[in-house]
Amino acid sequence: MKAFLSIKFWGDDRNKTHVEAVISAIKNTGFDVVCFRKDAEEWGKIQYTPQQMMQKTFDEIDKSDVLIADVGDWPIGVGVETGYAYAKGIPVICICPANKPTANTVSGLAKITIKYQDYEELTNQLKALNSLK
């Protein structure tokens, strides 16, 4: 099963450690994970025009079984990707660190929103969602 991770990226990759930890937590549930910044852009080594970026993103979402949206930073891109997946009938799971407010607009499209204290708890909560696989 394939999961597309929709998550806020900063130009300086200041949240790279968080992104990698979330990817690892999702992989630990048995999903193959696609993360655009990591996989397509190779952490900024490859640059795309905005149009190319969005087309490649939508192509990857179309090939995914589920979209996992990190809604802790209220990013615009995550909202676009989540809305696209929802419109295509792809299940959406929102995740958010417990110490951050949840982006209600995006989580309103989700089958479930998971609040977690640490990455182990995130993995365990995602594993409990076997019905989405």
N, C-alpha and C positions, 0 to 999 in steps of 0.2 A: 504494500500500500504506500502511496505517495502523499506526503504532506507538503504544502507550500507554506513557508513561514513568512508572514507579513509582519515586519518590524521596522521601527524607526532607525534610520542610519544617519550618522553625522558625518560630514565631510572629512573630519579628522579621525574617524573611527574610534571616538572616545568610549563608545559602548561595545567595542569588539568583544571584550571578555564576557559581557552579558549575553551578546548574540551567540557566541560560541557555547556558552553554558546552556542556553535555551535549546540550541540545535542538539547538543548532547542529550539533554533530557528527553527531547522528542525521539531521537534515535533509540534511546533506551526503552522505548515503548514498542519498538519493532518497525516503525515507519522509516522509509527513505525520506529524507528531508531536502527540499530545494530552498535555498536562501539566495535571493538575487545578488546581494552585495558580495557574498562569499563565492557563489558558484559561477555567476555570469560575469561579474565585474572583477573577480579575484581581488577583493579588498581594494579596489581603486586602480588596479593595474590596467584594466580595460575600461575605456570610456565609450559611452553611447550617447547619441543625441537623445533628447527627451522623447521623441517619437519612437526611436528604436528601443529605448528602455521600456516604454510602456507596452509596445508590441511584444517584446520578448517576455515581459512579465505576464501579460495576458495569455500568451502561448503556454507558459509554464503552469499557470493556474488552470487552464483548460485540461492539462494532462494530470491534474492532481485529484486525489480522492477526497481531500479535506483541506481547508485553509485554516491555519492557526494564526490568529492575529494577536500580537502583543499590543495591548491597548493602554499600557502604563504611561506613555509619553504623549498621547493624543495627537499622533501624527496624521497629516493630511493624506499621505500616500497609503497608509494602512486603511484609511477610510475608503479610498478609491478602490483598492484591491479587494477589500471585504465586500463592498457593494457589488463589484463585478462578480465575485464568486457567488454571492447570494442570488444575483439575477440569473446566473447560469445553473442554479440548483446544486451547487457544491456546498456541502455542509461547512459551517463556520464554527470554530471553537475560539473563544476569546480567552486570553490569559493575561494576568496582571499581578505584579508583586503586591502583596498585602499592604505594603506601606504607601502605595500610590492610589490616587483616585482612579476609578474606572471611567473610560470614555463611553458614556451611556449610548450615544448615537450608534457607534459601531457595535457595541455589545447587544444592542436591540435586534441585530440581525443574526445573532449567534444561537445555536442550539443550547449552548451552555457557556457560562463565564467562570473560569477557574481563578480564584485568588490563592496565592501561594506564598509561604514564608521563605522557602529555599528551593533549590533546584531538585533536590530529592523528593520533596513534597509535590512539586510540579510533575515529575515523572510518575509518581504513584497515583496522582489524580488522573493523569492522562491514561494510564494503564487501566483504570477503572472504567474507561469509556469504550470498552471493546465493542459495544453495539454500533459504533460509528465505523468500524473496520469492515 
